[in-house]
Amino acid sequence: GESVGLHLPTLSVQEGDNSIINCAYSNSASDYFIWYKQESGKGPQFIIDIRSNMDKRQGQRVTVLLNKTVKHLSLQIAATQPGDSAVYFCAEKSNYQLIWGAGTKLIIKP
Amino acid sequence: DTAVSQTPKYLVTQMGNDKSIKCEQNLGHDTMYWYKQDSKKFLKIMFSYNNKELIINETVPNRFSPKSPDKAHLNLHINSLELGDSAVYFCASSQATLSNSPLHFGNGTRLTVT
C-alpha cells in the first residue's frame, strides 16, 4: 500500500509481482519526462524517458505511460526483483528546467 | 570509468568552517549541476553551469559559491557552514541544458555540520 504525509510515499510489492509507481505532474506544457531510480547511498540513476508526443515507451522490464489528459505519469516494473528496491523519482521538463517529484520508496517483500 | 565523480563522499565539519566539494565528469557534457537532497529525499537544484557559465542560480545563500574551471569540472565552495546545510549534495551533468537529455548524477557527498 501507500502512505502519504511527512514520510516518503512507500509501495510494498511481492517479489515477482509487477510494480506500478505513479506520478502527477504540474505543467500541461511540459514536453519531456524522466524516471530515475535512487538506491541507498547512490545518486539518482536514469531509467527511462518519454517525450510528450508519445503515450507509452518500453525498456527492459520497465514501461512508462504518459496520460496528458490528466497529467499523469506511471512507471511499471515487470517481475519485480530485490534489486529494484530503491526510491523512484519522476521529473518533468518545464520552461527548460527539470521539476522533480517527491519520490516513492519501493519495498520488495520476499 | 566513473562518469560523474565527486569528492569527498563524506564530510563532517563544525559550524562556521569553510569547505569545498569537487566534481568532475568525463562524459564530454556541456552542462553541470549541483543539487541538494534533504532528509526527506527531496531534490532541489542549486546551480547549473553551461560551458563554464552560470545559467541557473536558484535561491541559495551567497555562502554557496560554485566554481567551474573548465566544462568538465564544477566545484562547490561553502563558507561559514550552518547546521541547516547538513544534507547530501549531488553533482550532475547533461549533454545540454535545453535539450531532452537525461542528467547523470554522481554518488553524492553527505555533509554533516555539527
Interface residues (C-beta under 8 A of the other chain):
Chain A: L6 H7 L8 D31 Y32 I34 Q38 G41 K42 G43 P44 Q45 F46 D49 R51 V87 F89 K93 Y96 Q97 L98 W100 A102 G103
Chain B: V4 K40 K41 F42 L43 K44 I45 I56 F90 A92 T97 L98 N100 P102 L103 H104 F105 G106 N107 G108
